[in-house]
């Protein structure tokens, strides 16, 4: 199921003369006391919209303030132009307080563009005249605006059988006003933003698909088809191949469902071999998680269709890698299973022989993600990798510790720091967490090499338990990072910025930033 797509282009026409349905400008909230006689909510017009302001004879910010505009981040106020400019509507999007001596941060611009494009749904053609710097920060700012516009315009196609008159179509075309539309650097940023945002949207589509329509075999087919079309190498292991290959963790989790498990491997090989480094991306693909025998509470279980958000992110990121062609080899591993309770489910007390040969004592069948990831991580290390990034909606402990928008990252300290930096650059924040020795000690098993969870700590430090367990399956010579996106991978609240309700696509942009970083710097 493919959601409607918004197209993007650059223009260097005066924004006041653009033949569009709406023109978006930025406004800042003014700090301090407003001047005498000024409206209580005084506004400052952001750069890029000077000609729009001139057309309103200097009364634009005053009129917007009278309509309730405050300049708060993400706020969108629409104003009929009544012929003062070519566009019939001006939409002012809040950028927060004016930054001191600098343009707004890229994430501020990304969220503003997303909020504005979403608010203008139903308009076929929209132009963005947001503040863009003319210095070394210009590419990052333009990339942010382009990504925000494309992601803010996302809407899942859905399953409604009747037309919804009140449901407006996403903006069809977005024009970004820049000083020189023919500039090669600007054009490259837009091309990249289209590839990256397209990958995020694909990831969101997969996450938002109903779980009865995206079980492991069909999910594997969807990823494999898209990957082949993108020119990636594709290998799909079905249940027979998994059993024959010794993938005990994937088989154990998947054996409770009538929809058998899969492992999808996607391969990108750069021309000329690239810089000689090898990157492995691993993503958890539990297409639905009931908890198995250790069944979850019913409340909110419907959101467990998003338990494959890690695999969706990795699969979609690989599609973007194929389009962007970085100078580094990248391989994606997507283990997929459906965790269901049945007469054939794996049980607490089972001992599972993993792909690596280690034996794991199962204590909780709802800690299934680490079981399938461990097999995929071991396979990735066996195939050869210098860097391994794994992402998963692994633990509710991540949400308890860091909330809904900040991922937890664990693993090799240097690589965790690179993930943190990449998250800051892309607007997908991640915070490094420790892997304490006492957590591992509590996972010693009397009957196997390791217990699946720490029975002594129970739920305490649960996010750390997941990271400690996965570390057991990473080869000593591989630098690795585990990114827990239990919170950021799915947004159950109202739309905000460039996030819509449902799958977010986190951390597709972080992974692509890391691939670029390794391609450039090793």
C-alpha positions as CSV (number, residue, x, y, z in Angstrom):
1,X,0.0,0.0,0.0
2,X,1.6,3.3,-1.1
3,X,0.6,6.6,0.4
4,X,0.2,9.8,-1.7
5,X,3.5,11.5,-2.4
6,X,4.3,15.2,-2.3
7,X,6.7,16.5,-5.0
8,X,9.4,19.1,-4.4
9,X,11.3,21.7,-6.4
10,X,13.3,24.8,-6.1
11,X,12.4,28.3,-7.4
12,X,14.1,31.7,-7.2
13,X,11.1,33.8,-8.2
14,X,10.1,36.6,-5.8
15,X,7.7,34.8,-3.3
16,X,5.1,37.6,-3.7
17,X,4.8,36.7,-7.4
18,X,4.6,32.9,-7.1
19,X,1.5,31.4,-8.7
20,X,0.7,29.0,-5.8
21,X,-2.3,28.3,-3.6
22,X,-0.5,29.4,-0.5
23,X,2.9,31.0,0.5
24,X,4.5,30.0,3.8
25,X,6.5,32.5,5.8
26,X,8.3,32.3,9.1
27,X,7.6,34.4,12.2
28,X,9.4,34.7,15.5
29,X,8.0,35.4,18.9
30,X,9.4,38.6,20.2
31,X,11.1,38.4,23.6
32,X,10.8,41.3,26.1
33,X,8.1,44.0,26.2
34,X,6.5,45.0,22.9
35,X,6.9,48.6,21.8
36,X,4.2,51.1,22.9
37,X,1.1,50.7,20.8
38,X,2.1,47.3,19.4
39,X,-0.2,44.3,19.8
40,X,0.4,42.2,23.0
41,X,1.7,39.3,21.0
42,X,4.3,41.2,19.0
43,X,5.9,39.2,16.2
44,X,9.2,39.5,14.2
45,X,9.1,38.5,10.6
46,X,11.8,36.0,9.6
47,X,14.0,36.6,6.6
48,X,12.9,35.4,3.2
49,X,9.5,37.1,3.3
50,X,10.4,40.8,2.9
51,X,8.5,41.2,-0.4
52,X,5.4,39.6,1.2
53,X,5.6,42.1,4.1
54,X,6.1,45.0,1.7
55,X,2.9,44.0,-0.2
56,X,1.0,44.4,3.1
57,X,2.4,47.9,3.7
58,X,4.2,46.8,6.8
59,X,1.0,45.6,8.5
60,X,1.5,41.9,8.1
61,X,2.9,41.0,11.5
62,X,0.3,43.3,13.2
63,X,-2.5,41.6,11.4
64,X,-1.2,38.1,12.2
65,X,-0.9,39.1,15.9
66,X,-4.6,40.2,15.8
67,X,-5.5,36.8,14.4
68,X,-3.8,35.1,17.4
69,X,-0.3,34.4,16.1
70,X,2.3,34.2,18.8
71,X,5.3,32.9,16.8
72,X,5.4,29.7,19.0
73,X,7.2,26.8,17.4
74,X,4.9,24.9,14.9
75,X,2.0,27.3,15.2
76,X,0.4,28.0,11.8
77,X,-1.9,31.0,11.2
78,X,-3.5,31.5,7.8
79,X,-4.4,34.9,6.3
80,X,-6.3,35.7,3.1
81,X,-4.2,38.0,1.0
82,X,-7.1,39.6,-1.0
83,X,-4.9,40.2,-4.0
84,X,-2.0,41.8,-2.2
85,X,0.3,39.0,-3.5
86,X,-0.3,36.4,-6.2
87,X,-1.0,33.6,-3.7
88,X,-4.5,33.8,-2.2
89,X,-3.3,32.6,1.3
90,X,-0.3,33.5,3.4
91,X,0.5,30.9,6.1
92,X,2.7,32.1,8.9
93,X,4.5,29.4,10.8
94,X,6.0,30.0,14.2
95,X,9.8,29.6,14.6
96,X,10.0,30.5,18.3
97,X,12.3,33.3,19.6
98,X,14.7,34.8,17.0
99,X,18.1,33.2,17.4
100,X,21.0,35.4,18.3
101,X,23.3,36.1,15.4
102,X,22.3,33.0,13.5
103,X,19.5,31.4,11.4
104,X,17.0,29.1,13.0
105,X,18.4,25.6,13.8
106,X,17.8,23.0,11.1
107,X,15.4,21.0,13.3
108,X,13.4,24.2,13.9
109,X,13.1,24.7,10.1
110,X,12.3,21.0,9.6
111,X,9.4,21.0,12.1
112,X,8.1,24.3,10.8
113,X,8.0,23.1,7.2
114,X,6.3,19.9,8.3
115,X,3.7,21.7,10.4
116,X,3.0,24.2,7.6
117,X,2.6,21.6,4.8
118,X,0.4,19.5,7.0
119,X,-1.8,22.5,7.9
120,X,-2.2,23.3,4.2
121,X,-3.5,19.9,3.2
122,X,-5.9,20.3,0.3
123,X,-3.8,23.0,-1.4
124,X,-2.5,21.5,-4.7
125,X,0.6,23.9,-4.8
126,X,2.4,25.5,-1.9
127,X,5.6,27.6,-1.7
128,X,7.9,27.9,1.3
129,X,9.7,31.2,1.9
130,X,11.4,30.3,5.1
131,X,14.7,31.8,6.3
132,X,17.7,30.1,4.8
133,X,21.3,31.2,5.6
134,X,23.7,32.1,2.9
135,X,26.8,30.7,4.5
136,X,28.2,27.2,5.2
137,X,25.1,26.3,7.1
138,X,22.9,26.8,4.0
139,X,23.0,23.1,2.8
140,X,21.9,21.7,6.2
141,X,19.1,24.3,6.5
142,X,17.8,23.6,3.0
143,X,17.9,19.8,3.6
144,X,15.9,20.3,6.8
145,X,13.2,22.4,5.0
146,X,12.9,19.9,2.2
147,X,12.7,16.9,4.5
148,X,10.2,18.6,6.8
149,X,8.0,19.5,3.8
150,X,8.0,16.0,2.4
151,X,7.4,14.3,5.8
152,X,4.8,16.8,7.0
153,X,2.9,16.0,3.8
154,X,2.8,12.3,4.6
155,X,-0.5,10.6,5.1
156,X,-1.1,6.9,5.3
157,X,-3.4,5.7,2.5
158,X,-5.5,3.7,5.0
159,X,-8.4,1.3,4.5
160,X,-11.6,3.4,4.5
161,X,-14.1,2.1,2.0
162,X,-16.0,5.4,1.5
163,X,-14.8,8.9,0.5
164,X,-14.1,11.2,3.5
165,X,-15.2,14.7,2.4
166,X,-13.5,16.3,5.4
167,X,-10.2,14.5,4.8
168,X,-8.2,16.8,2.5
169,X,-5.5,15.4,0.2
170,X,-1.9,16.1,1.1
171,X,-0.2,19.0,-0.7
172,X,0.6,17.9,-4.2
173,X,3.7,20.1,-4.9
174,X,5.9,22.1,-2.7
175,X,8.2,24.9,-4.0
176,X,11.1,26.1,-1.9
177,X,12.1,29.7,-2.5
178,X,16.0,30.0,-2.7
179,X,18.3,32.7,-4.0
180,X,19.5,30.5,-6.9
181,X,17.4,27.6,-7.9
182,X,20.1,26.4,-10.4
183,X,22.8,26.1,-7.7
184,X,24.2,22.6,-7.9
185,X,24.7,22.3,-4.2
186,X,21.1,23.2,-3.5
187,X,19.9,20.8,-6.2
188,X,21.9,18.0,-4.6
189,X,20.4,18.7,-1.2
190,X,16.9,18.5,-2.6
191,X,17.7,15.2,-4.5
192,X,19.1,13.8,-1.3
193,X,16.1,15.0,0.7
194,X,13.7,13.3,-1.7
195,X,15.6,10.0,-1.4
196,X,15.8,10.2,2.4
197,X,12.2,11.3,2.9
198,X,11.0,8.7,0.5
199,X,12.7,6.1,2.6
200,X,11.1,7.5,5.8
201,X,7.7,7.4,4.2
202,X,8.2,3.8,3.0
203,X,9.1,2.9,6.6
204,X,6.0,4.6,7.9
205,X,3.8,2.8,5.4
206,X,5.2,-0.6,6.5
207,X,4.7,0.3,10.2
208,X,1.2,1.6,9.6
209,X,0.0,-1.4,7.6
210,X,-2.5,-3.6,9.4
211,X,-0.8,-6.6,11.0
212,X,-3.1,-9.1,9.3
213,X,-1.7,-7.7,6.0
214,X,1.9,-7.6,7.0
215,X,2.9,-10.9,8.5
216,X,6.5,-12.2,8.1
217,X,6.1,-13.8,4.7
218,X,4.3,-10.8,3.2
219,X,6.6,-8.3,4.9
220,X,9.6,-10.2,3.5
221,X,8.1,-10.2,0.0
222,X,7.4,-6.5,0.2
223,X,10.9,-5.6,1.3
224,X,12.5,-8.0,-1.2
225,X,10.4,-6.6,-4.1
226,X,11.3,-3.0,-3.3
227,X,15.0,-3.9,-2.8
228,X,15.3,-5.7,-6.1
229,X,13.7,-2.8,-7.9
230,X,16.3,-0.5,-6.2
231,X,19.1,-2.7,-7.5
232,X,20.1,-4.3,-4.1
233,X,21.2,-7.8,-3.7
234,X,18.5,-9.9,-1.9
235,X,18.5,-13.1,0.0
236,X,15.4,-14.4,1.8
237,X,15.7,-17.4,4.2
238,X,12.3,-19.1,4.8
239,X,11.5,-21.3,7.8
240,X,13.1,-24.4,6.3
241,X,16.4,-22.5,5.5
242,X,16.3,-20.9,8.9
243,X,15.9,-24.3,10.6
244,X,18.6,-25.9,8.5
245,X,20.9,-23.0,9.1
246,X,20.6,-23.2,12.9
247,X,18.8,-19.9,13.5
248,X,17.3,-21.1,16.8
249,X,16.2,-17.7,18.1
250,X,14.2,-16.8,15.0
251,X,12.7,-20.2,14.7
252,X,11.7,-20.3,18.5
253,X,9.9,-17.0,18.4
254,X,8.2,-17.7,15.1
255,X,7.1,-21.2,15.8
256,X,3.9,-20.1,17.6
257,X,2.4,-18.5,14.5
258,X,1.0,-20.1,11.4
259,X,2.8,-17.4,9.5
260,X,6.4,-18.6,9.5
261,X,9.5,-16.5,10.2
262,X,11.9,-15.0,7.7
263,X,15.4,-13.5,7.5
264,X,15.9,-10.9,4.8
265,X,19.4,-9.9,3.8
266,X,19.9,-6.8,1.6
267,X,23.3,-6.0,0.1
268,X,24.7,-2.8,-1.4
269,X,28.2,-2.9,-3.0
270,X,29.7,0.4,-4.0
271,X,31.4,0.9,-7.3
272,X,35.1,0.2,-7.0
273,X,34.7,-1.2,-3.6
274,X,34.2,2.1,-1.8
275,X,36.5,3.0,1.1
276,X,37.0,-0.6,2.2
277,X,34.8,-0.4,5.3
278,X,31.7,-2.6,5.8
279,X,28.6,-1.4,7.6
280,X,25.9,-3.8,8.8
281,X,22.4,-2.6,9.7
282,X,20.1,-4.9,11.7
283,X,16.4,-4.3,12.5
284,X,13.9,-6.1,14.6
285,X,10.9,-7.3,12.6
286,X,8.3,-8.7,15.0
287,X,5.2,-8.1,12.8
288,X,2.9,-8.4,15.8
289,X,3.8,-9.0,19.4
290,X,1.2,-10.6,21.7
291,X,4.0,-11.5,24.2
292,X,3.5,-15.2,23.4
293,X,2.9,-17.4,26.4
294,X,4.0,-14.5,28.6
295,X,1.1,-12.6,27.1
296,X,0.8,-8.8,27.2
297,X,-2.1,-6.9,28.8
298,X,-4.9,-6.2,26.2
299,X,-4.8,-2.5,26.7
300,X,-2.9,-0.8,23.9
301,X,-1.8,-4.2,22.3
302,X,-3.0,-2.9,18.9
303,X,0.1,-0.7,18.8
304,X,2.2,-3.9,18.7
305,X,1.8,-3.8,14.9
306,X,4.7,-1.4,15.2
307,X,7.1,-3.9,16.7
308,X,8.7,-4.3,13.3
309,X,9.6,-0.6,13.2
310,X,13.3,-1.4,13.4
311,X,13.2,-3.8,10.4
312,X,11.1,-1.2,8.5
313,X,13.7,1.4,9.2
314,X,16.6,-0.8,8.1
315,X,14.8,-2.0,4.9
316,X,13.8,1.6,4.0
317,X,17.3,2.9,4.8
318,X,18.8,0.3,2.4
319,X,16.5,1.6,-0.4
320,X,17.9,5.1,0.2
321,X,21.4,3.7,0.2
322,X,20.8,2.2,-3.2
323,X,19.7,5.6,-4.5
324,X,22.4,7.7,-2.8
325,X,25.3,5.3,-3.6
326,X,27.7,6.1,-0.7
327,X,31.3,4.9,-1.0
328,X,31.0,2.2,1.6
329,X,29.6,-1.3,1.6
330,X,26.3,-1.6,3.5
331,X,24.3,-4.8,4.3
332,X,20.9,-4.9,6.0
333,X,19.6,-7.9,8.0
334,X,15.9,-8.0,8.8
335,X,14.8,-11.0,11.0
336,X,11.0,-11.3,10.9
337,X,8.6,-13.3,13.1
338,X,5.2,-13.1,14.6
339,X,5.1,-13.7,18.4
340,X,1.9,-15.6,19.1
341,X,0.5,-17.9,21.8
342,X,-0.4,-21.4,20.6
343,X,0.3,-25.0,21.2
344,X,3.6,-24.7,19.3
345,X,4.9,-21.5,21.0
346,X,8.2,-21.5,22.7
347,X,7.9,-21.5,26.5
348,X,9.5,-20.0,29.6
349,X,12.1,-22.6,30.6
350,X,13.0,-23.6,27.1
351,X,16.7,-23.6,26.2
352,X,17.4,-22.4,22.7
353,X,20.5,-23.0,20.7
354,X,21.2,-19.8,18.8
355,X,22.9,-19.3,15.4
356,X,26.1,-18.4,17.2
357,X,26.0,-21.8,19.0
358,X,25.3,-20.2,22.4
359,X,22.5,-21.6,24.4
360,X,19.9,-19.3,25.9
361,X,17.5,-20.1,28.8
362,X,14.1,-18.4,28.0
363,X,12.5,-16.8,31.1
364,X,10.0,-14.5,29.3
365,X,8.6,-15.1,25.8
366,X,7.8,-11.4,25.6
367,X,11.5,-10.7,25.5
368,X,11.4,-12.1,21.9
369,X,13.0,-9.3,20.1
370,X,16.5,-10.0,21.5
371,X,16.1,-13.6,20.4
372,X,15.7,-12.9,16.7
373,X,18.1,-10.0,16.8
374,X,20.8,-12.1,18.3
375,X,20.7,-14.5,15.4
376,X,20.8,-11.7,12.9
377,X,23.7,-10.0,14.7
378,X,25.7,-13.2,14.7
379,X,25.1,-13.7,11.0
380,X,26.1,-10.1,10.3
381,X,29.3,-10.5,12.2
382,X,30.0,-13.8,10.5
383,X,29.6,-12.2,7.1
384,X,32.0,-9.5,8.0
385,X,31.4,-6.0,9.3
386,X,33.5,-3.2,10.7
387,X,30.5,-1.3,12.1
388,X,27.2,-2.8,13.2
389,X,24.1,-0.6,13.9
390,X,21.1,-2.5,15.2
391,X,17.7,-0.8,15.9
392,X,14.6,-2.1,17.5
393,X,11.5,-1.3,19.5
394,X,13.1,-3.5,22.1
395,X,12.0,-2.5,25.7
396,X,9.4,-0.5,27.5
397,X,12.3,0.4,29.7
398,X,13.5,2.8,27.0
399,X,10.3,4.8,27.3
400,X,10.5,4.8,31.1
401,X,14.0,6.1,31.1
402,X,14.0,8.5,28.1
403,X,10.4,9.1,27.1
404,X,8.8,8.9,23.7
405,X,11.2,10.9,21.6
406,X,14.7,10.1,22.7
407,X,16.2,6.7,21.7
408,X,18.5,4.9,24.0
409,X,21.9,3.8,22.5
410,X,24.2,1.2,23.9
411,X,27.3,-0.5,22.7
412,X,30.9,0.6,21.8
413,X,31.4,4.0,23.4
414,X,32.9,5.7,20.3
415,X,30.1,4.4,18.1
416,X,27.4,5.4,20.6
417,X,28.8,8.9,20.5
418,X,28.6,8.9,16.7
419,X,25.0,7.8,16.9
420,X,24.3,10.7,19.4
421,X,25.9,13.2,17.0
422,X,24.0,11.8,14.0
423,X,20.8,12.0,16.0
424,X,21.4,15.7,16.8
425,X,22.0,16.5,13.2
426,X,18.9,14.7,11.9
427,X,16.4,15.6,14.7
428,X,16.3,12.0,15.9
429,X,17.9,12.4,19.4
430,X,19.6,9.4,21.0
431,X,21.2,9.2,24.4
432,X,24.1,6.8,25.3
433,X,23.3,4.4,28.2
434,X,25.7,2.1,30.1
435,X,26.0,-1.7,30.0
436,X,26.8,-2.5,33.7
437,X,28.6,-5.6,34.8
438,X,26.0,-6.4,37.5
439,X,23.3,-6.5,34.9
440,X,25.2,-9.2,33.0
441,X,25.9,-11.1,36.2
442,X,22.2,-11.4,36.9
443,X,21.8,-13.1,33.5
444,X,23.9,-16.1,34.4
445,X,21.9,-19.3,33.9
446,X,22.3,-22.5,35.9
447,X,21.4,-24.6,32.8
448,X,22.5,-22.6,29.8
449,X,25.2,-20.0,28.7
450,X,23.0,-17.0,29.4
451,X,19.4,-16.2,30.5
452,X,17.3,-14.2,28.2
453,X,16.5,-11.6,31.0
454,X,17.9,-10.7,34.4
455,X,15.6,-12.6,36.8
456,X,17.1,-10.9,39.9
457,X,16.5,-7.4,38.6
458,X,13.1,-8.3,37.0
459,X,12.0,-5.1,35.1
460,X,14.6,-2.8,36.7
461,X,17.1,-1.6,34.1
462,X,15.2,-3.5,31.4
463,X,16.6,-1.4,28.6
464,X,20.1,-2.2,29.8
465,X,19.3,-5.9,30.0
466,X,18.4,-5.9,26.3
467,X,21.7,-4.2,25.4
468,X,23.7,-6.6,27.6
469,X,22.1,-9.6,26.1
470,X,22.7,-8.5,22.5
471,X,26.4,-7.7,23.3
472,X,26.9,-11.5,23.8
473,X,26.4,-12.1,20.1
474,X,28.6,-9.3,18.7
475,X,32.1,-10.4,17.6
476,X,34.9,-8.7,19.6
477,X,36.4,-7.1,16.6
478,X,33.1,-5.3,15.5
479,X,32.3,-1.8,16.7
480,X,28.5,-1.8,17.4
481,X,25.6,0.2,18.6
482,X,22.1,-0.9,19.7
483,X,19.4,1.8,19.2
484,X,16.3,1.2,21.2
485,X,13.4,3.1,19.6
486,X,10.5,1.7,21.6
487,X,9.2,5.2,22.1
488,X,10.4,7.2,19.0
489,X,9.4,4.5,16.6
490,X,5.7,5.1,16.9
491,X,3.7,8.2,17.6
492,X,0.3,7.6,19.2
493,X,-0.5,11.3,19.9
494,X,-1.7,14.1,17.7
495,X,0.4,15.2,14.7
496,X,3.3,17.5,15.5
497,X,6.0,19.1,13.4
498,X,6.7,16.6,10.6
499,X,5.5,13.6,12.7
500,X,2.0,12.3,11.9
501,X,0.1,9.8,14.0
502,X,1.5,6.2,13.6
503,X,4.9,5.2,12.4
504,X,7.6,7.9,12.5
505,X,10.4,6.4,10.4
506,X,12.9,6.8,13.2
507,X,15.8,6.1,12.9
508,X,16.1,6.0,9.1
509,X,17.7,9.4,8.8
510,X,20.1,8.7,11.6
511,X,21.2,5.5,9.9
512,X,21.8,7.2,6.6
513,X,23.7,10.0,8.3
514,X,25.9,7.4,9.9
515,X,26.5,5.6,6.6
516,X,27.5,9.0,5.0
517,X,29.8,9.7,8.0
518,X,31.6,6.3,7.7
519,X,31.8,6.7,3.9
520,X,33.6,10.0,4.3
521,X,35.6,9.4,7.5
522,X,35.8,5.6,8.0
